[in-house]
Amino acid sequence: MKNFEKIADLQPLVGESIGTSDWLLIDQQRVNLFADATGDHQWIHVDVERAKDGPFGGPIAHGFLTLSLLPAFFETAFEIHETRSGLNYGLDKVRFIAPVPVGSRLRAHFRLLAWEALAAGGAQLKIEMTVECDGAKKPACVAESITRLFP
């Protein structure tokens, strides 16, 4: 985990990596709980037996499940100590590039794309998140997260 003292410490790092998360297991229970929470019970995600005969040889995680793990990935990738609060402002350019087979591990790499000052010492950050699936040739997901942080 990378550590930064204050929000302003990130400003000179535009264009650079600011952290990589720990690995996170995507098991069938997590997929099923996500299906229950969202109402998306498509067989490719939740019917293990049927998915074995599907295009991926087994169940895969929902793309939106992968995206929803953004806060968990942030949590282990970097920390900004003098931050009182942070708000999700939005996402740009979200792409689900490769499937995530159930039973695989994911981690995210973060690159700072933009840093914009806000009132009271805050900043709006645009951060590219590239989600890697252990052993896969292509990333599972690439998205640009826009976050507002305040000291």
C-alpha positions in Angstrom: 0.0 0.0 0.0 1.2 3.5 -0.9 0.8 6.2 1.7 0.4 9.9 1.1 0.2 12.5 3.8 -2.2 15.0 2.2 -4.3 15.3 -0.9 -1.9 17.9 -2.5 0.9 15.2 -2.4 -0.8 13.6 -5.4 -0.9 16.6 -7.6 2.7 16.1 -9.1 1.9 12.4 -9.7 -0.5 13.0 -12.6 0.2 10.3 -15.2 1.8 8.0 -12.7 0.9 4.9 -10.8 -0.4 5.6 -7.3 -1.0 2.1 -6.0 -2.0 -1.5 -6.6 -4.6 -3.3 -4.4 -4.3 -6.7 -2.7 -5.8 -9.7 -4.5 -9.5 -10.4 -3.9 -11.1 -13.8 -4.4 -14.3 -13.9 -6.5 -16.1 -16.9 -5.2 -19.6 -18.2 -6.0 -21.0 -16.9 -2.8 -19.9 -13.3 -3.7 -21.5 -13.7 -7.1 -24.7 -15.1 -5.7 -25.0 -12.3 -3.1 -24.4 -9.7 -5.9 -27.2 -11.4 -7.9 -29.5 -11.2 -5.0 -28.7 -7.5 -4.3 -29.2 -6.5 -7.9 -31.9 -8.9 -9.1 -29.5 -10.1 -11.9 -29.8 -13.9 -11.8 -28.7 -14.7 -15.3 -27.6 -18.3 -15.5 -24.1 -17.5 -16.7 -23.5 -16.1 -13.2 -25.5 -18.2 -10.8 -26.3 -21.6 -12.4 -23.0 -23.5 -11.9 -24.1 -26.7 -13.7 -25.6 -24.9 -16.7 -22.7 -22.5 -17.0 -20.3 -25.5 -17.4 -21.8 -25.9 -20.8 -21.8 -22.2 -21.6 -19.2 -20.2 -23.5 -16.8 -19.9 -20.6 -16.8 -23.4 -19.2 -18.2 -22.2 -15.9 -19.9 -19.3 -14.2 -18.4 -15.8 -14.5 -18.8 -12.8 -12.3 -21.1 -9.9 -13.3 -19.2 -7.0 -14.9 -21.0 -4.7 -12.5 -19.8 -6.8 -9.6 -16.2 -6.3 -10.7 -16.9 -2.5 -11.0 -18.6 -2.4 -7.6 -15.4 -3.7 -6.0 -13.7 -0.3 -6.7 -14.0 0.8 -3.0 -12.4 -2.5 -1.8 -9.6 -2.1 -4.2 -9.0 1.5 -3.2 -8.9 0.4 0.4 -5.7 -1.7 0.0 -4.0 0.2 -2.8 -3.2 3.6 -1.3 -4.1 5.9 1.7 -4.2 9.6 2.0 -3.8 10.3 5.8 -5.1 13.9 6.0 -8.4 13.2 4.3 -11.6 13.8 6.2 -14.0 12.6 3.6 -14.2 11.3 0.0 -17.1 11.2 -2.4 -17.7 9.2 -5.6 -18.4 11.8 -8.3 -18.8 9.5 -11.2 -17.1 7.2 -13.8 -15.8 7.6 -17.3 -14.9 5.1 -20.0 -16.0 1.9 -18.2 -15.1 -1.2 -20.2 -15.5 -4.9 -19.3 -12.7 -6.4 -21.5 -12.5 -10.0 -20.3 -14.7 -12.3 -18.3 -13.9 -13.1 -14.6 -14.3 -16.8 -14.0 -15.7 -17.7 -10.6 -12.9 -18.8 -8.4 -10.3 -16.4 -9.8 -8.6 -13.5 -8.0 -8.7 -9.9 -9.0 -6.6 -6.9 -8.1 -6.6 -3.3 -9.4 -3.8 -1.0 -10.5 -4.4 2.8 -10.1 -3.0 5.6 -12.2 -3.7 9.2 -11.6 -5.1 10.9 -14.7 -6.0 14.3 -13.4 -5.9 16.4 -10.2 -8.1 19.5 -9.9 -8.2 21.8 -6.9 -11.5 22.3 -5.1 -12.5 24.7 -2.4 -11.2 24.4 1.2 -8.1 22.4 0.2 -10.0 19.6 -1.5 -9.3 18.0 -4.9 -11.1 16.2 -7.6 -9.1 13.2 -8.9 -9.6 11.2 -12.0 -8.0 7.8 -11.5 -7.7 5.0 -14.1 -8.5 1.7 -12.5 -7.3 -1.4 -14.4 -8.6 -4.7 -12.9 -6.3 -7.6 -13.4 -7.5 -11.2 -13.3 -4.8 -13.5 -12.0 -3.3 -15.4 -15.0 -5.4 -13.7 -17.7 -3.8 -12.0 -20.7 -6.3 -9.1 -20.8 -7.7 -6.9 -18.0 -11.1 -7.7 -16.7 -12.2 -4.1 -16.4 -10.8 -0.6 -17.1 -12.6 2.4 -15.7 -11.9 6.0 -14.9 -13.1 6.9 -11.4 -13.8 10.5 -10.5 -13.4 11.1 -6.7 -13.7 14.2 -4.6 -11.5 14.3 -1.5 -11.5 16.8 1.4 -9.0 17.4 4.2 
